[in-house]
Amino acid sequence: MQKAIHRTRLGRLYVGDCEKLLAGPLGRRIEGKINLILTSPPYPLNRKKRYGNLSGDEYREWLVGLAPLFSRLLHPRGSIVMEMGNAWLSGRPVQSLLHLESLIDFIRAPRASLRLCQQFVCFNPSRLPSPAQWVTIKRIRVTDSFTHVWWMAKSDFPKANNRRVLRPYGFDMKQLLQRNSYNDGHRPSEHHISSKGFLRNNGGSIVPNVLELEPIDLSRDPRLPNAFSLANTGSNDFFSRTCRKRRIKPHPARMPAGLASFFIEFLTRPGDLVLDPFAGSNTSGFVAELHGRKWISIEESRSYLSQCRLRFEDPVLRRRRRKELSS
């Protein structure tokens, strides 16, 4: 079996084609044991990127072919979370349906037995105006500022608990709890609001499925931030600072750490196993380690290996380890 090219206390990073690796001894060893497949596969883009991507029917066939493989690796109550961006038709101000068609075919793939648990929208208010030809030059479209995140599973009831990802209450709810009263009764919508239904303090509010994630503050224990604000302008974290210092060009399509943190907390428990078959700079492996989850990451390009290793130099991991040993 191919050896991991990088190891940590909880995880292993492999370099190679994920389909070949997961169809071989590595895949047989972890079959039925993966609690969460968390990944952002290459998007179906018209222009080739350095990290590799397909287009058209070739992309759809490739993605659909992964469904039975991923399903076989999943624990019966495991989940697949896949981030997918929008695609545009070449030379036209028209969005492609390819990513949606590919997703539907992925879920319906024979021998995969998957179902869609929920759709999430990940909004990035700081995203650069794109596609530039139609947004900033012709001025006939607006900025494409979100990605889709699809949560799938083999079971109608995969492991999940939204109590682990509650948002701290806002000002109005805090005032209501302090006042211990509110305007109950019937609403114009024909809903009846009970007199005590909103007086129980549940420790926070349930997160909506539109996410604005902020980079994790790595100077303290990982926690879900109050306001989800995903600006990829978080250029002062350890990873970005060190990349600049060492003149490393970061992976152009990194998964936001806050997004990985949310789904790892929501869908797994400490000690569970997280897999990212398209690791890139290995955000998911780093965040899994930060949260005490085991992880396996696969990246085809060796050019990103230095970035993967760099993440685990972050001093927050050492501080967390010392805290665990002292408790």
N, C-alpha and C positions, 0 to 999 in steps of 0.2 A: 504494500500500500504506500502511496506517495506520502512523504513526510511533510509535516507542517514547516513552513519557512520562517514562521515567527510564533512564539509561544508566550503566554502569560499565565498567571495563576489560574485563570478561569477559561481561557480561550486558546484557539488555534487559528492561524491564518495560512491558507493554502494558495498557491499560485498555479493557475491553469484554467482550462475550459470547464465551467461548472457542470455542464451536461455530462462530460466524460468522467469527471471526478465523482459526481453523485450517482452515476450509473455503475461505478466500480466498487472496490472494497470500502471506500469511505462511506458511500451511500448505504451499503449493506450494514455497516456498523451502526449507523444512526437511524436506520429505517424504523418508523413508528415512534421515534423519540423526540422529534422536534416540537417544541411548544409554540414557537412563533417563527415564521419566515417573514422577515422584515427587509424589504428591498426596494430599490428604485431602478428597474431595468433600463437599459438604453432606450431613449425615446425614438419613435419613427420620424426622423428628421429628413428634410430634403438635402441639407448640406452635411457632409460627413464631419464628425467630431473626432478629436484625438482619442477619446475613450471608446470609440466604435459604436456604430448603429446601423440598422437596416432600414428598409423602407418598403412600402407597398405590401403585396401579398407575401413577399419573402419574410417581412417582419411578422405578419399575422401567423403564418405557419410556424415560425420559430417560437413565438410566444405560446401558442396553443400547445405545441409539443412539450412545453415544460410542465403543463398542468398535471398530467398523471404522475410525473416524476416527483413534483412537489407534494402532491397528495399522498404518495406512498411514504414519504419521509415524515409526514405529520403524525403527531400523537392524535388519538381519536378526538380529543378536545382541543387540539391545537388550531392555530389561526395562520392565515396568510394576509399580510398587509403590504400593498403594492402602491407606490406613488407613481403616477403617470401624468406627464404634461400634455398640453394640447399640441396638435400638429396642424400645419397649414398646407394647402395644395401649392405645388411649385408654380411660382410666377403669377399666382392669383390671390386676391384678397378674400379667400374663402377657406374656412376651417375644414380640415379633413375629418372624416368619421372613422378613420382607421383605428385610432386608439380605443374608441368605444366598441367597434366591431370586434377588435382583437380581445377586449376584455370579455365581451359576451361569449365569444367562442371559447375563451379560456375557461370560463365557468362551466360551460356546457360540454367541455371536452369529454369524450368517452373515457371511461375508467378513472376519471378524476373524482366524480361525485361531490362536486363543490356547490356551495350556495353563497349568495351575496348577503352578508350580515348587515352591512351599513356602508353608505358612501360618506366620505368626508371631503370638505373643500379646504385647502390650505392656502390662505390668502397672504400674499407678500406685498405690502404697500410700498416697498422700496425697490421692487423689480424694475430693471431698465425697460424703457418703452420698446415693445416688440409686438409683431414683426416690424422692424424699422421702416421697410419700404412703404408700408401702408399706414403706419402710425405717425412717424416723424417727418417723412418726405411727402407722401401724397395726402396725408392728414384725413384719411377716410375710414380709419378704424381707431379704437381706443386701446390703451395698453392692456396686454394679456397678462394679468397679474395673479393668477392662481393656478394651482395644480390639483388634480383629483387624487384622492387617496382611497383605495378600495379595500375593505375588510371582508375577507372570505374565510370559509371554514368547511370542514367535512360534516359537521354536526350543526343542528339548529341551536344548540346550546354549548358553544365552545367556552373554555375558561375565560371569564371576564368579570370585572367588578368595578363599576364606576365610582364606588366610594374611595378607591385608591387615587382617583384623579379629580377630586373635587376642587373647585375654585374657591378661594376665600370669598366670603360674602361681600357684596358691594355696600356702599354707604346706606342706601335706602333699606336694604334688608337688615343691616345692623340696627338701624333706628327702629324698625318694626319690632325686632326681637326685644329691644330695650323698652319700647312702649307697651309691648305685650297686647296689642290690639291693631285691628285694621278694618277696612271697609268690606264687610262680608255681604252675602246675599246674592241676588240674581244680577247677571250682567246682560247687556244688550245682545251678546253672542249666544244667550240662552244657557250659559254655564251657571251653575250654582256654586258659589264660593262658601265653603263651610266657615264657621266662626273660629275654629281652632286649627285648621289644616296647615296654616303657615306659621304657627307659633313654636313649632319644635325646632330646636337648633340641631341640624344634621352635620354641623362642622364645615359646611360650605355648600356651594350650589353645583348642580349637575352641569357638566361641560356641554355646550352645543357642538354640533358636528361641523361648524365652520370655525376653523382654527387659525388664529394669528399667533404664531409662536415666537417667543423671544429667545435668543441664545441663552443656554443654561449658564447661570453664574457659577463658574467652576471654583470660586473661592469659598463656597460653602457646600454643605451636603445637598445632593440633588433634590429638587422639589419642583413641583409644577408652578410656574410663575402665575401671578395674579392676573395680569393682562397678557393674553397670548399675542405677542407681536413678533412675527418672524422676519425681521429685517436681516437680509444676508449681508448687511453692512457691519455685522459684529466682527470688526477687523482687529479688535484688541484682545481676543481670547488667546490662550497659550499657543494653540495650533497656528493661528494666522500670524502672530508675532514671530514665532520661530521659523515659519516658512519664509517670511521676509528676511529675517536675519541670515538664514542659510541660502538665500536666493533660490528657493524651491518654488516652482509655479504650482499652486494648489489645483487639485482636481476641479474642473470647471462645473461639475454638477453634483456638488456635495449635498447629501441629505442633511437638513438642519438638525442639530443635536437635540433641540427642543421637541421636534417631531418624533424622533426616535425615542426620546425619554417618555413622551406621552403614551405611546403604544406599548412600550415595554412595561411600564407601570400598570397600564390598564389590563393587559392580556396575559401577564406572566407573574410568577412569584419568585422570590430568591431561590436560586438553585436550578431553575428551569433553563432549558436550552434554546438559544436564539441562533438562527441561521440567516446570513446574508450572502446569497450566491453571486451578487454583483457589488462587491464591497467598495470599490473605488478607494477612497482614503480611509475607509473602515470606521466611519462614524458610528455605525450600529454596534460593532464589536466593542468600541471604546465605551459607549453609553451602557451597554450590557454589563461590562466589567464594573463600571461605576455603580450600577444598581445591584451588584452581587448575583448576576445571572451568568451561566455558562454560555459560551458563544463559539460558533464556527463561521469564519468568513472566507470567501473565495473571490479572488480577483485575477482576471486573465492577464493583465498587463503588469510586468515587473517594474515598469516605470513609476508606479505609485507605491511601491514597497517602502521606500524611505518615508513617505507620508504616513503610512500605516504604523510604522515603528515609532515615528515622531509622536503620535498621539499618546502613546503609553509612557512617554517621558514626562507627561503632565504631572506636576507635583501634587495635584489634588488626589491622585490615586494613592500616592505614598501616605498622605495624611489620612486618607480614609482607611488604609490598611492598618496604620498605627492605632487609629481609634478603635477598630474592630479587635485588635489584639489586646488593647487595654481594658475593653469592656467585659 
